[in-house]
Every structure is written in structure tokens, then in C-alpha cells.
Amino acid sequence: MNIILFEKLNKNNTLPLKDERAWHLKKILHLGVGDKFSCGIVNGVKGEATITEFGVTSISFDFEALDNNSKELFPITLLISQVRPICMKRILREAVCLGVEKIVITGADLTEKSYAKANFYISGEYKKVLFDGAMQAAQTGISEVVFMDSLDESIKLFGNNYNKIMLDNVLKSEKLSAWVPDNSKNKTVITIGPERGYTDRERNLLLDSGFTPKTIGSRVLRSETASCVALGLSLGALNML
């Protein structure tokens, strides 16, 4: 944890020792009374905390807000088809860490339908993964996550103000590394298919909706690897990394 995040913070705060954040401060960082650590409010200000007391059941600390810009995210959306929850966990964490503004998780023609009903989503575990990504990045901004049933519905979210990229290794296309963004558009969306790829129907649907196919090479990558590479190349082309 490069920053400790909270839903809200006051000038004076108390954190139960049973909370894993308190465990991290005590057992990993070995902090004591008078020590400071970086903390912030989710999608809010970032600042500095000073530990004032180590009690039997809780830690007390003061908070001073210092930076209101750490909540800012990049105007890029990852449109990702459902994959196995263990893979989605990695995708979400890294996307938040990279500063993605929005993540749209959608069904697809070849997606395993049970993935959308996994305990990972029902229990809310995915929200903790989002926290982890932001804390790794030492920022307070957390990507908005939207769930959609189908690609057909998902693409309706993206208007003409978006650079639209379809990552695909079937259609003949140029490398994403050579992509030059249209600077007249203020947002970008990158879409990545499920583990078994897009169907021809979905490819045509995306093409008809203004998505441009791009490739990141001839190798078949895991969804989580492709997501990181695609986001990194796109953010670089947008001069945001």
C-alpha cells in the first residue's frame, strides 16, 4: 500500500486494529506514535496522517489534506468482455493503477455466462480490488465500473467524441503502437474480447459503430496481459504516460 484510502476522513480519526489497513501500518510499515503515512479519501483529497495513539483495539491518527489532484483519472475507458474472475481481478487492479477513468464489463457471444454471476461480483470483492489498484498507484481516484449484458448494448455508451479502438488479432490491422489519436476527440475507448475472442458478428458490429481494429502483435496474449499492454500503448500515444 503506497497510500491508505478511506471512504471519509476527519481531522481526527480512529481505525480498528482488526482492519487490514491497521495491520499494514503496524506489522508491515512498523509505524508508531508520531510517525506519518500517506492517506486520502476515495476520489477525493490526498494528504498526510500522523499517528497519535496505538490503543489496545484501535489506532488514532490526525489527517491533513495536501493534494486535491490525486483523484484525477485519464479520459480512457476499458471495454472488457467477461473473463474468468481470477483474470478479471488482475485486469481491474492494473486498470485502476494505470488511471483508467471507466471500466465497462460486458457479456459477449462467446463469454461463459456464469462469470457475470460469480461471487467476485455478488460479494463486492471486486471493489476491494479497485481499492488495491489505487493504493498501489498512490492516488485516490478509482475507476467507475459499469456492468452490461452484451456488447450490442455496451457500444451505445460511446458517442462521436471517443477515439474507438478494437483490439483484435484476426482482422488485418495496424499495430496499436503506431496509433495516432484524433485530438478533436476528448475521450478514448479500447475494447477487448473474451477468452475465446470476438465472433464475426461482433467484429462487424464494432466496425459499423466506428471502432478501428488494432493489433499488439501476432502472439495470443492473456486478457490481463493484453489489457495492460493496450492501455499502456494508448496512454502513451495520448501523451498521458
Secondary structure, DSSP 4 states (H G I P E B T S, - for coil): --SEEES---SEEEEETTSHHHHIIIIIS---TT-EEEEEETTS-EEEEEEEEE-SSEEEEEEEEEESSTT--EEEEEEEE---HHHHHHHHHHHHHTTEEEEEEE--TTS-GGGGG-HHHHTSHHHHHHHHHHHHHT-----EEEEES-HHHHGGG--TTEEEEEE-SSS--EEGGG----TT-SEEEEEE--TT---HHHHHHHHHTTPEEEES-SS---HHHHHHHHHHHHHHHTT--
